[in-house]
Amino acid sequence: MRYVTINDYMRICPEGDATQQDLESAEYDIDGLTFNRIASRGFNQLAERQKELVTRAVSYTHLRAHE
């Protein structure tokens, strides 16, 4: 399961522009920062609030990287 869809990204960063490949790259960065704990636990196993925080982190990571 991906952490962010294009629709999620546009909801969080309406001024941004991203492809699914861009978001997957940002997800990889977030996985590295969390020592792959999200991937090993499973995104679907997180609480809804945690999922939202991860989704926002991935979105903002992409947005900041492409400013």
C-alpha positions in Angstrom: 0.0 0.0 0.0 1.3 3.4 -0.9 1.3 6.1 1.7 0.0 8.9 -0.5 -2.2 9.0 -3.6 -2.2 11.9 -6.1 -5.6 12.9 -4.6 -4.1 12.9 -1.1 -1.2 15.1 -2.3 -3.5 17.6 -4.0 -5.7 17.8 -0.9 -2.7 18.6 1.3 -0.6 20.6 -1.2 -3.0 22.1 -3.8 -0.3 24.4 -5.2 2.0 21.4 -5.8 2.6 19.2 -8.8 3.6 15.6 -8.4 3.5 12.2 -10.2 3.0 8.9 -8.4 6.7 8.2 -9.0 7.6 11.5 -7.3 5.5 10.5 -4.3 7.1 7.1 -4.2 10.5 8.7 -4.0 9.3 10.9 -1.1 7.9 7.8 0.6 11.3 6.1 0.3 12.8 9.1 2.0 10.3 9.0 4.9 10.9 5.2 5.3 14.6 6.0 5.6 14.0 8.6 8.2 11.9 6.2 10.3 14.4 3.4 9.9 11.8 1.5 7.8 9.5 1.1 10.8 6.4 2.1 8.8 7.1 -0.4 6.0 7.9 -3.2 8.5 4.9 -2.6 10.6 2.6 -2.0 7.6 0.9 1.3 6.8 -2.5 -0.2 7.2 -1.6 -1.2 10.8 -1.2 2.4 11.8 -3.9 4.3 13.6 -5.8 6.8 11.4 -4.0 9.7 13.0 -0.7 8.2 12.3 -1.6 7.5 8.7 -2.6 11.1 8.2 0.7 12.3 9.7 2.7 10.0 7.4 0.7 11.1 4.4 1.4 14.8 5.3 5.1 14.1 5.9 5.4 12.5 2.5 3.5 15.3 0.8 5.5 18.0 2.4 8.8 16.2 1.8 8.0 16.2 -1.9 6.9 19.8 -2.0 10.0 21.0 -0.2 12.3 19.0 -2.3 10.9 20.6 -5.5 10.7 24.2 -4.4 
